[in-house]
Amino acid sequence: MLSYTPYIFVLYRTLPRHTRDSAAAMVSFANRAGTCWFSVRTFARVVGVSPATAGRHLAELTKPVYEFASRRRAPDNAGFEYTINARWLARGAVSHGRAPGVSRARTKEYAVKNKGKFAFEKEVGLPDERAKWPARMRWWRRDGSWPFDAGPKPGEPGCRVPPELLAMP
């Protein structure tokens, strides 16, 4: 979402006064093709109105008389997808004000997504069972959680943690 939206003042005067801020916010959610989807609660928070008012503004902006946007059911049937008419979108490049992120490209080595609290054991590719114990003990000392596949917890009968790790503070 944009931190600001370039306004075309003459064009926005054709909209009802109470929906102009909603229209600008809607444009800020849109991608370059003019498609956007969002929850009414998120939209209401951005515009600064109640969810009921935001819903009324969205319904009014999709009326054919304004030629601002059209809406249809989202493919997953979890709300609406809006398509904003191209004449309402910014013409030039617009700065999104986002921090540069890390590439989402995945490698074979890190193909496993986070599957829970102890996913680090799967992703790191530790060489043997003995090398996993220091990491497990760090988790145990920090927040008291213990993986079910590591056997009984430290201090319980049948604990498989190496004795030298149990003695460490």
VENRA-V393572 format. One record per residue. N is the residue number from 1. RES is the residue in one small letter. SS is DSSP state (h for helix, s for strand, l for the rest). PSI is psi in radians with two decimals (NA if undefined). OMEGA is omega in radians with two decimals (none if undefined). Layout:
N&RES&SS&PSI&OMEGA + N&RES&SS&PSI&OMEGA
This chain:
1&m&l&2.47&3.13 + 2&l&l&2.60&3.06 + 3&s&l&-0.33&3.03 + 4&y&l&2.82&3.14 + 5&t&l&2.21&3.06 + 6&p&l&2.23&-3.07 + 7&y&l&2.42&2.95 + 8&i&l&1.65&-2.94 + 9&f&h&-0.77&-3.10 + 10&v&h&-0.69&-3.12 + 11&l&h&-0.72&-3.10 + 12&y&h&-0.32&3.10 + 13&r&l&-0.33&3.13 + 14&t&l&-0.23&3.13 + 15&l&l&2.71&3.03 + 16&p&l&2.48&-3.06 + 17&r&h&-0.73&-3.05 + 18&h&h&-0.18&-3.14 + 19&t&h&0.00&-3.06 + 20&r&h&-0.74&3.11 + 21&d&h&-0.64&3.11 + 22&s&h&-0.68&3.12 + 23&a&h&-0.76&3.12 + 24&a&h&-0.70&3.11 + 25&a&h&-0.66&3.13 + 26&m&h&-0.71&3.10 + 27&v&h&-0.60&-3.13 + 28&s&h&-0.41&3.10 + 29&f&h&-0.30&-2.99 + 30&a&l&2.60&3.00 + 31&n&l&-3.07&-3.08 + 32&r&l&-0.46&3.12 + 33&a&l&-0.16&3.12 + 34&g&l&0.12&-3.14 + 35&t&s&2.39&3.09 + 36&c&s&2.68&3.08 + 37&w&l&2.45&-3.08 + 38&f&l&2.85&3.05 + 39&s&l&2.64&-3.14 + 40&v&h&-0.59&3.12 + 41&r&h&-0.78&3.10 + 42&t&h&-0.79&3.14 + 43&f&h&-0.77&-3.14 + 44&a&h&-0.70&3.14 + 45&r&h&-0.70&-3.14 + 46&v&h&-0.75&-3.10 + 47&v&h&-0.53&3.14 + 48&g&l&0.57&3.10 + 49&v&l&3.04&3.11 + 50&s&l&2.77&3.10 + 51&p&h&-0.61&3.12 + 52&a&h&-0.75&3.12 + 53&t&h&-0.71&3.11 + 54&a&h&-0.72&3.10 + 55&g&h&-0.71&3.10 + 56&r&h&-0.71&3.12 + 57&h&h&-0.75&3.13 + 58&l&h&-0.71&3.12 + 59&a&h&-0.68&-3.12 + 60&e&h&-0.66&-3.14 + 61&l&h&-0.33&3.13 + 62&t&l&0.08&3.08 + 63&k&l&2.44&-3.10 + 64&p&l&-0.43&-3.08 + 65&v&l&-0.53&-3.12 + 66&y&l&-0.34&-3.11 + 67&e&l&0.69&3.14 + 68&f&l&-0.92&-3.07 + 69&a&s&2.80&3.00 + 70&s&s&2.70&3.12 + 71&r&s&2.61&3.08 + 72&r&s&2.83&3.11 + 73&r&s&2.39&3.09 + 74&a&l&2.65&-3.10 + 75&p&l&-0.59&-3.13 + 76&d&l&0.11&3.09 + 77&n&l&0.53&-3.11 + 78&a&l&0.63&3.14 + 79&g&l&-2.76&-3.11 + 80&f&s&2.67&3.02 + 81&e&s&2.25&-3.09 + 82&y&s&2.47&3.04 + 83&t&s&2.03&-3.09 + 84&i&s&2.40&3.10 + 85&n&l&2.44&-3.03 + 86&a&h&-0.50&-3.10 + 87&r&h&-0.27&3.12 + 88&w&h&-0.23&-3.09 + 89&l&l&2.76&3.12 + 90&a&l&2.43&-3.08 + 91&r&l&-0.72&-3.07 + 92&g&l&-3.02&3.08 + 93&a&l&2.42&-3.11 + 94&v&l&2.31&3.11 + 95&s&l&2.26&-3.11 + 96&h&l&-0.19&3.10 + 97&g&l&0.46&3.13 + 98&r&l&2.56&3.07 + 99&a&l&2.49&3.12 + 100&p&l&2.38&-3.09 + 101&g&l&3.10&3.10 + 102&v&l&2.50&3.12 + 103&s&l&2.47&-3.14 + 104&r&l&0.05&-3.14 + 105&a&l&2.33&-3.14 + 106&r&l&2.61&3.06 + 107&t&l&2.97&3.11 + 108&k&l&-0.64&-3.06 + 109&e&l&-0.61&-3.09 + 110&y&l&0.79&-3.11 + 111&a&l&-0.36&-3.09 + 112&v&l&2.19&3.04 + 113&k&l&2.93&3.14 + 114&n&l&2.03&-3.08 + 115&k&l&0.29&3.13 + 116&g&l&-2.97&-3.02 + 117&k&l&-0.62&-3.05 + 118&f&l&0.55&3.14 + 119&a&l&-0.36&3.13 + 120&f&h&-0.52&-3.13 + 121&e&h&-0.57&-3.13 + 122&k&h&-0.70&-3.03 + 123&e&h&-0.63&-3.06 + 124&v&h&-0.53&-3.14 + 125&g&l&0.83&-3.14 + 126&l&l&2.50&-2.97 + 127&p&l&-0.68&-3.09 + 128&d&l&3.03&-3.09 + 129&e&h&-0.61&-3.09 + 130&r&h&-0.57&-3.11 + 131&a&h&-0.26&-3.12 + 132&k&h&-0.36&-3.03 + 133&w&h&-0.73&3.12 + 134&p&h&-0.71&3.13 + 135&a&h&-0.72&3.12 + 136&r&h&-0.70&-3.14 + 137&m&h&-0.60&3.05 + 138&r&h&-0.77&3.11 + 139&w&h&-0.74&-3.11 + 140&w&h&-0.78&-3.13 + 141&r&h&-0.58&-3.08 + 142&r&h&-0.89&-3.06 + 143&d&h&0.15&3.04 + 144&g&l&0.22&3.12 + 145&s&l&2.61&-3.07 + 146&w&l&2.28&-3.14 + 147&p&l&2.42&-3.08 + 148&f&h&-0.50&-3.10 + 149&d&h&-0.02&3.14 + 150&a&h&0.08&3.12 + 151&g&l&-2.84&-3.12 + 152&p&l&2.64&-3.13 + 153&k&l&2.78&3.07 + 154&p&l&2.37&-3.12 + 155&g&l&-0.23&3.12 + 156&e&l&2.71&3.11 + 157&p&l&2.38&3.11 + 158&g&l&0.18&3.14 + 159&c&l&2.32&-3.07 + 160&r&l&0.10&-3.13 + 161&v&l&2.34&3.10 + 162&p&l&2.40&-3.07 + 163&p&h&-0.60&-3.12 + 164&e&h&-0.49&3.09 + 165&l&h&-0.54&3.11 + 166&l&h&-0.55&-3.10 + 167&a&h&-0.37&-3.11 + 168&m&l&2.54&-3.14 + 169&p&l&NA&none
